[in-house]
Amino acid sequence: MNSLVALIKREYLEHRGAFLYAPAVILIVLTVILIGSLFSNRFHMAYEVGAPSALKFFEVGFLGVSMLWAIYLLAALFFYYADAFSADRRNNAMLFWKSMPVTDFKVLASKMLAGMTILPALIYGALLLTAVLIYFTALAGTLVLPQLALPGILEFVSSAVQIAGYVLVALVLALLWYAPFFAWVGALSTVFRRWSIPLAFLIPGLVGLAENLVLDNAGGPRGGYVLDFLRRRFHFGPDERDLMPTIFADGPFNATTMIGRLVAGIDWSQMVGGLIVASLLVYAASEYRRRSLAT
């Protein structure tokens, strides 16, 4: 257990630039942008809301920025796994950990766990700091837009807790849902190193192309079964058209309702199957590392 903790801590130290320093810079830039929008008189409501208020502006802003942070997290994790699974071979750290001894599976499992826990936690912390920033922006917005009603501090706190809870559940489920994609690019990196990034898309594309050329998909899905499955497997969460009426409703954001819709929309057999595939990919990558170093 101590070696696993040390391995995960090493992943944080080696990749804190993308998951700690870069979010800090983004927060600074976002602060400058929001302050600039206030002083440049470009502060306005982009959508019609039944009862416009600073609280609704806060909710829309918090949810919008949360989506952007989620996109950043998933993109950063994709590049993290494409690099982390083969990074040890570049700096000979693999030999050090093997001397402890630590199995290859434990090393790669620590990388997988770090990418699914501590690194997303840093981004979630940046997301919460963004909520504080948007709160003060919403308060300042009432000075620029007098028609915005100003709720009490408890209403803001309640709304922030509701949204933060929903975003946390959505992030956890999204990470579990996309785990096989991360394990796929990580496993490729143990063999092809940084070429794993284009190959992660090229190989499924070639398989789908081969299916269309070799098999007769008359009556099947457009593009073939392989690409259609990947297209559906890549989608996560409820449809945007179902979310907008709830988000822009007159009442406050209800996390219980949104989480219920999110959970109900998940194909749990696909979720479990994806986690099994991710585990098998990590194991296969560890076996390749072990055998390639032995030879």
C-alpha positions as a Markdown table, in Angstrom:
| # | Residue | x | y | z |
|---|---|---|---|---|
| 1 | Met | 0.0 | 0.0 | 0.0 |
| 2 | Asn | 2.8 | 2.4 | 0.8 |
| 3 | Ser | 4.4 | 1.8 | -2.6 |
| 4 | Leu | 1.1 | 2.5 | -4.3 |
| 5 | Val | 0.7 | 5.8 | -2.5 |
| 6 | Ala | 4.2 | 6.7 | -3.5 |
| 7 | Leu | 3.5 | 5.9 | -7.1 |
| 8 | Ile | 0.3 | 8.0 | -7.1 |
| 9 | Lys | 2.2 | 10.9 | -5.5 |
| 10 | Arg | 4.8 | 10.6 | -8.1 |
| 11 | Glu | 2.2 | 11.0 | -10.8 |
| 12 | Tyr | 1.0 | 14.2 | -9.2 |
| 13 | Leu | 4.5 | 15.6 | -9.0 |
| 14 | Glu | 5.3 | 14.8 | -12.6 |
| 15 | His | 2.0 | 16.1 | -14.0 |
| 16 | Arg | 1.1 | 19.0 | -11.7 |
| 17 | Gly | 1.7 | 21.4 | -14.6 |
| 18 | Ala | -1.4 | 20.3 | -16.5 |
| 19 | Phe | -3.5 | 19.7 | -13.4 |
| 20 | Leu | -2.4 | 22.4 | -11.0 |
| 21 | Tyr | -0.4 | 25.2 | -12.6 |
| 22 | Ala | -2.4 | 25.4 | -15.9 |
| 23 | Pro | -5.8 | 25.6 | -14.1 |
| 24 | Ala | -4.4 | 28.4 | -11.9 |
| 25 | Val | -3.4 | 30.3 | -15.0 |
| 26 | Ile | -6.8 | 29.7 | -16.5 |
| 27 | Leu | -8.5 | 31.0 | -13.3 |
| 28 | Ile | -6.4 | 34.2 | -13.5 |
| 29 | Val | -7.2 | 34.7 | -17.2 |
| 30 | Leu | -10.9 | 34.1 | -16.5 |
| 31 | Thr | -10.9 | 36.6 | -13.7 |
| 32 | Val | -9.4 | 39.2 | -16.0 |
| 33 | Ile | -12.0 | 38.4 | -18.7 |
| 34 | Leu | -14.9 | 38.7 | -16.3 |
| 35 | Ile | -13.6 | 42.0 | -14.8 |
| 36 | Gly | -13.1 | 43.3 | -18.3 |
| 37 | Ser | -16.6 | 42.4 | -19.4 |
| 38 | Leu | -18.0 | 44.4 | -16.4 |
| 39 | Phe | -16.0 | 47.5 | -17.1 |
| 40 | Ser | -16.5 | 47.4 | -20.9 |
| 41 | Asn | -20.3 | 47.3 | -20.5 |
| 42 | Arg | -20.6 | 43.9 | -22.3 |
| 43 | Phe | -22.3 | 42.3 | -19.4 |
| 44 | His | -25.8 | 41.0 | -20.4 |
| 45 | Met | -28.0 | 37.9 | -20.2 |
| 46 | Ala | -27.6 | 35.8 | -23.3 |
| 47 | Tyr | -30.9 | 33.9 | -22.8 |
| 48 | Glu | -34.4 | 34.9 | -21.8 |
| 49 | Val | -35.2 | 33.8 | -18.3 |
| 50 | Gly | -38.7 | 34.0 | -16.8 |
| 51 | Ala | -37.6 | 35.7 | -13.6 |
| 52 | Pro | -34.1 | 37.2 | -14.2 |
| 53 | Ser | -32.0 | 37.3 | -11.1 |
| 54 | Ala | -28.4 | 37.3 | -10.1 |
| 55 | Leu | -29.0 | 33.8 | -8.8 |
| 56 | Lys | -30.0 | 32.5 | -12.2 |
| 57 | Phe | -27.0 | 34.2 | -13.8 |
| 58 | Phe | -24.8 | 32.5 | -11.2 |
| 59 | Glu | -26.4 | 29.1 | -11.9 |
| 60 | Val | -26.0 | 29.4 | -15.7 |
| 61 | Gly | -22.5 | 30.7 | -15.4 |
| 62 | Phe | -21.4 | 28.0 | -12.9 |
| 63 | Leu | -22.9 | 25.2 | -15.1 |
| 64 | Gly | -21.4 | 26.6 | -18.2 |
| 65 | Val | -17.9 | 26.9 | -16.8 |
| 66 | Ser | -18.3 | 23.5 | -15.2 |
| 67 | Met | -18.8 | 22.0 | -18.7 |
| 68 | Leu | -15.7 | 23.8 | -19.9 |
| 69 | Trp | -13.7 | 22.4 | -17.0 |
| 70 | Ala | -15.0 | 18.9 | -17.7 |
| 71 | Ile | -13.9 | 19.2 | -21.3 |
| 72 | Tyr | -10.5 | 20.4 | -20.2 |
| 73 | Leu | -10.2 | 17.5 | -17.8 |
| 74 | Leu | -11.1 | 14.8 | -20.3 |
| 75 | Ala | -8.7 | 16.2 | -22.9 |
| 76 | Ala | -5.9 | 16.5 | -20.3 |
| 77 | Leu | -6.4 | 13.0 | -19.1 |
| 78 | Phe | -6.3 | 11.6 | -22.7 |
| 79 | Phe | -2.9 | 13.2 | -23.2 |
| 80 | Tyr | -1.8 | 12.2 | -19.7 |
| 81 | Tyr | -2.5 | 8.5 | -20.3 |
| 82 | Ala | -0.9 | 8.7 | -23.8 |
| 83 | Asp | 2.3 | 9.8 | -22.1 |
| 84 | Ala | 2.3 | 8.3 | -18.6 |
| 85 | Phe | 2.2 | 4.6 | -19.5 |
| 86 | Ser | 5.5 | 5.0 | -21.4 |
| 87 | Ala | 7.2 | 7.8 | -19.5 |
| 88 | Asp | 9.1 | 5.4 | -17.3 |
| 89 | Arg | 11.0 | 4.0 | -20.3 |
| 90 | Arg | 12.3 | 7.5 | -21.2 |
| 91 | Asn | 13.9 | 8.3 | -17.9 |
| 92 | Asn | 14.7 | 4.7 | -16.7 |
| 93 | Ala | 12.4 | 5.1 | -13.7 |
| 94 | Met | 11.1 | 1.6 | -14.6 |
| 95 | Leu | 14.3 | 0.1 | -13.5 |
| 96 | Phe | 14.2 | 1.9 | -10.1 |
| 97 | Trp | 10.6 | 0.7 | -9.3 |
| 98 | Lys | 11.4 | -2.8 | -10.4 |
| 99 | Ser | 14.3 | -2.9 | -7.9 |
| 100 | Met | 11.9 | -2.2 | -5.0 |
| 101 | Pro | 10.3 | -4.6 | -6.3 |
| 102 | Val | 7.0 | -3.2 | -7.8 |
| 103 | Thr | 5.2 | -5.1 | -10.4 |
| 104 | Asp | 4.4 | -3.6 | -13.8 |
| 105 | Phe | 0.7 | -4.0 | -13.2 |
| 106 | Lys | 1.0 | -2.1 | -9.9 |
| 107 | Val | 2.9 | 0.7 | -11.7 |
| 108 | Leu | 0.3 | 1.1 | -14.4 |
| 109 | Ala | -2.6 | 0.6 | -12.0 |
| 110 | Ser | -1.2 | 3.6 | -10.0 |
| 111 | Lys | -1.2 | 5.7 | -13.1 |
| 112 | Met | -4.7 | 4.7 | -13.9 |
| 113 | Leu | -5.8 | 5.5 | -10.4 |
| 114 | Ala | -4.0 | 8.8 | -10.3 |
| 115 | Gly | -5.8 | 9.8 | -13.5 |
| 116 | Met | -9.1 | 8.8 | -12.1 |
| 117 | Thr | -8.8 | 10.3 | -8.6 |
| 118 | Ile | -6.2 | 12.9 | -7.6 |
| 119 | Leu | -5.8 | 14.6 | -10.9 |
| 120 | Pro | -9.5 | 15.2 | -11.4 |
| 121 | Ala | -9.7 | 16.3 | -7.8 |
| 122 | Leu | -7.4 | 19.2 | -8.6 |
| 123 | Ile | -9.6 | 20.2 | -11.6 |
| 124 | Tyr | -12.7 | 20.0 | -9.4 |
| 125 | Gly | -11.0 | 22.3 | -6.8 |
| 126 | Ala | -10.4 | 24.8 | -9.6 |
| 127 | Leu | -14.0 | 24.5 | -10.6 |
| 128 | Leu | -15.1 | 25.3 | -7.0 |
| 129 | Leu | -12.9 | 28.4 | -7.0 |
| 130 | Thr | -14.5 | 29.4 | -10.3 |
| 131 | Ala | -17.9 | 29.3 | -8.5 |
| 132 | Val | -16.6 | 31.9 | -6.0 |
| 133 | Leu | -15.4 | 34.0 | -8.9 |
| 134 | Ile | -18.8 | 33.8 | -10.7 |
| 135 | Tyr | -20.6 | 34.6 | -7.4 |
| 136 | Phe | -18.8 | 37.9 | -7.1 |
| 137 | Thr | -19.3 | 38.6 | -10.8 |
| 138 | Ala | -23.0 | 38.0 | -10.3 |
| 139 | Leu | -23.1 | 40.5 | -7.4 |
| 140 | Ala | -21.3 | 43.0 | -9.5 |
| 141 | Gly | -23.7 | 42.3 | -12.4 |
| 142 | Thr | -26.6 | 43.7 | -10.3 |
| 143 | Leu | -24.9 | 47.1 | -10.5 |
| 144 | Val | -24.7 | 47.0 | -14.3 |
| 145 | Leu | -28.1 | 45.3 | -14.8 |
| 146 | Pro | -30.5 | 46.8 | -12.2 |
| 147 | Gln | -33.3 | 44.5 | -13.4 |
| 148 | Leu | -31.5 | 41.5 | -11.9 |
| 149 | Ala | -33.0 | 40.6 | -8.5 |
| 150 | Leu | -30.4 | 40.1 | -5.7 |
| 151 | Pro | -31.1 | 37.0 | -3.7 |
| 152 | Gly | -29.7 | 36.4 | -0.2 |
| 153 | Ile | -26.4 | 34.7 | 0.5 |
| 154 | Leu | -28.1 | 31.5 | 1.7 |
| 155 | Glu | -29.8 | 31.1 | -1.6 |
| 156 | Phe | -26.4 | 31.4 | -3.4 |
| 157 | Val | -24.9 | 28.9 | -1.1 |
| 158 | Ser | -27.7 | 26.4 | -1.5 |
| 159 | Ser | -27.6 | 26.8 | -5.3 |
| 160 | Ala | -23.8 | 26.4 | -5.3 |
| 161 | Val | -24.0 | 23.2 | -3.2 |
| 162 | Gln | -26.7 | 21.8 | -5.5 |
| 163 | Ile | -24.6 | 22.4 | -8.7 |
| 164 | Ala | -21.4 | 21.3 | -7.1 |
| 165 | Gly | -23.0 | 18.0 | -6.0 |
| 166 | Tyr | -24.4 | 17.4 | -9.5 |
| 167 | Val | -21.2 | 18.2 | -11.2 |
| 168 | Leu | -19.2 | 15.9 | -8.9 |
| 169 | Val | -21.6 | 13.0 | -9.6 |
| 170 | Ala | -21.4 | 13.7 | -13.4 |
| 171 | Leu | -17.6 | 13.9 | -13.4 |
| 172 | Val | -17.3 | 10.6 | -11.5 |
| 173 | Leu | -19.6 | 8.8 | -13.8 |
| 174 | Ala | -18.0 | 10.4 | -16.9 |
| 175 | Leu | -14.5 | 9.3 | -15.7 |
| 176 | Leu | -15.8 | 5.7 | -15.2 |
| 177 | Trp | -17.6 | 5.8 | -18.6 |
| 178 | Tyr | -14.5 | 7.0 | -20.5 |
| 179 | Ala | -12.1 | 4.7 | -18.6 |
| 180 | Pro | -11.8 | 2.2 | -21.5 |
| 181 | Phe | -10.8 | 5.1 | -23.9 |
| 182 | Phe | -8.1 | 6.2 | -21.4 |
| 183 | Ala | -6.9 | 2.7 | -20.9 |
| 184 | Trp | -6.8 | 2.1 | -24.7 |
| 185 | Val | -4.5 | 5.1 | -25.5 |
| 186 | Gly | -2.4 | 4.2 | -22.4 |
| 187 | Ala | -2.0 | 0.6 | -23.5 |
| 188 | Leu | -1.0 | 1.8 | -27.0 |
| 189 | Ser | 1.6 | 4.1 | -25.5 |
| 190 | Thr | 3.4 | 1.2 | -23.9 |
| 191 | Val | 4.1 | -0.1 | -27.4 |
| 192 | Phe | 4.1 | 2.9 | -29.7 |
| 193 | Arg | 4.8 | 5.7 | -27.1 |
| 194 | Arg | 3.7 | 9.1 | -28.3 |
| 195 | Trp | 2.4 | 7.6 | -31.6 |
| 196 | Ser | -0.4 | 6.3 | -29.4 |
| 197 | Ile | -2.3 | 9.5 | -29.8 |
| 198 | Pro | -3.0 | 9.3 | -33.6 |
| 199 | Leu | -3.1 | 5.5 | -33.5 |
| 200 | Ala | -5.9 | 5.6 | -30.9 |
| 201 | Phe | -8.1 | 7.1 | -33.6 |
| 202 | Leu | -6.5 | 5.5 | -36.6 |
| 203 | Ile | -6.9 | 1.9 | -35.6 |
| 204 | Pro | -10.6 | 2.0 | -34.9 |
| 205 | Gly | -11.0 | 4.1 | -38.1 |
| 206 | Leu | -9.2 | 1.4 | -40.1 |
| 207 | Val | -11.3 | -1.4 | -38.5 |
| 208 | Gly | -14.5 | 0.5 | -39.4 |
| 209 | Leu | -13.2 | 1.0 | -42.9 |
| 210 | Ala | -12.4 | -2.7 | -43.3 |
| 211 | Glu | -15.8 | -3.6 | -42.1 |
| 212 | Asn | -17.4 | -1.4 | -44.7 |
| 213 | Leu | -15.2 | -2.7 | -47.5 |
| 214 | Val | -15.3 | -6.4 | -46.6 |
| 215 | Leu | -18.8 | -6.9 | -45.1 |
| 216 | Asp | -22.1 | -6.1 | -46.6 |
| 217 | Asn | -23.8 | -3.7 | -44.1 |
| 218 | Ala | -27.0 | -3.4 | -46.1 |
| 219 | Gly | -29.7 | -2.5 | -43.6 |
| 220 | Gly | -27.1 | -1.9 | -40.8 |
| 221 | Pro | -26.2 | 1.4 | -39.2 |
| 222 | Arg | -24.6 | 4.1 | -41.2 |
| 223 | Gly | -20.8 | 3.8 | -41.2 |
| 224 | Gly | -20.9 | 0.2 | -40.0 |
| 225 | Tyr | -21.5 | -1.5 | -36.7 |
| 226 | Val | -18.0 | -0.7 | -35.3 |
| 227 | Leu | -18.0 | 3.0 | -35.8 |
| 228 | Asp | -21.7 | 3.3 | -34.8 |
| 229 | Phe | -20.9 | 1.5 | -31.5 |
| 230 | Leu | -18.0 | 3.8 | -30.9 |
| 231 | Arg | -20.1 | 6.8 | -31.7 |
| 232 | Arg | -22.8 | 5.8 | -29.2 |
| 233 | Arg | -20.2 | 4.7 | -26.6 |
| 234 | Phe | -18.4 | 8.1 | -26.8 |
| 235 | His | -21.6 | 10.0 | -26.0 |
| 236 | Phe | -22.3 | 10.5 | -22.3 |
| 237 | Gly | -25.0 | 12.2 | -20.4 |
| 238 | Pro | -28.5 | 13.4 | -21.2 |
| 239 | Asp | -29.3 | 15.3 | -24.4 |
| 240 | Glu | -28.6 | 19.1 | -24.3 |
| 241 | Arg | -32.2 | 19.8 | -25.4 |
| 242 | Asp | -33.5 | 18.0 | -22.3 |
| 243 | Leu | -31.2 | 20.0 | -20.0 |
| 244 | Met | -31.8 | 23.6 | -21.2 |
| 245 | Pro | -35.5 | 23.8 | -20.1 |
| 246 | Thr | -34.4 | 22.7 | -16.6 |
| 247 | Ile | -31.4 | 25.0 | -16.4 |
| 248 | Phe | -33.3 | 28.1 | -17.5 |
| 249 | Ala | -36.5 | 27.4 | -15.5 |
| 250 | Asp | -37.7 | 30.0 | -13.1 |
| 251 | Gly | -37.0 | 27.9 | -10.0 |
| 252 | Pro | -33.5 | 27.1 | -8.5 |
| 253 | Phe | -31.4 | 24.3 | -9.8 |
| 254 | Asn | -32.5 | 20.9 | -8.5 |
| 255 | Ala | -29.5 | 18.5 | -8.2 |
| 256 | Thr | -31.7 | 15.5 | -7.3 |
| 257 | Thr | -33.8 | 15.8 | -10.4 |
| 258 | Met | -30.7 | 16.3 | -12.7 |
| 259 | Ile | -28.8 | 13.4 | -11.1 |
| 260 | Gly | -31.8 | 11.2 | -11.5 |
| 261 | Arg | -32.0 | 12.0 | -15.2 |
| 262 | Leu | -28.3 | 11.4 | -15.6 |
| 263 | Val | -28.3 | 8.1 | -13.8 |
| 264 | Ala | -31.4 | 6.9 | -15.7 |
| 265 | Gly | -29.8 | 7.7 | -19.0 |
| 266 | Ile | -26.7 | 5.6 | -18.4 |
| 267 | Asp | -26.4 | 2.1 | -20.0 |
| 268 | Trp | -25.1 | 0.3 | -16.9 |
| 269 | Ser | -24.2 | -2.9 | -18.7 |
| 270 | Gln | -22.0 | -0.8 | -21.0 |
| 271 | Met | -20.5 | 1.0 | -17.9 |
| 272 | Val | -19.5 | -2.3 | -16.2 |
| 273 | Gly | -18.3 | -3.8 | -19.5 |
| 274 | Gly | -16.2 | -0.8 | -20.2 |
| 275 | Leu | -14.5 | -1.0 | -16.7 |
| 276 | Ile | -13.7 | -4.7 | -17.4 |
| 277 | Val | -12.2 | -3.8 | -20.7 |
| 278 | Ala | -10.2 | -1.0 | -19.1 |
| 279 | Ser | -8.8 | -3.4 | -16.5 |
| 280 | Leu | -7.9 | -6.0 | -19.2 |
| 281 | Leu | -6.1 | -3.3 | -21.2 |
| 282 | Val | -4.1 | -2.2 | -18.2 |
| 283 | Tyr | -3.2 | -5.8 | -17.5 |
| 284 | Ala | -2.2 | -6.5 | -21.1 |
| 285 | Ala | 0.0 | -3.3 | -21.1 |
| 286 | Ser | 1.7 | -4.4 | -17.9 |
| 287 | Glu | 2.4 | -7.8 | -19.3 |
| 288 | Tyr | 3.9 | -6.3 | -22.4 |
| 289 | Arg | 6.1 | -4.0 | -20.3 |
| 290 | Arg | 7.3 | -7.0 | -18.2 |
| 291 | Arg | 8.1 | -9.1 | -21.2 |
| 292 | Ser | 9.7 | -6.4 | -23.3 |
| 293 | Leu | 12.0 | -5.4 | -20.5 |
| 294 | Ala | 12.9 | -9.0 | -19.8 |
| 295 | Thr | 14.0 | -9.5 | -23.4 |
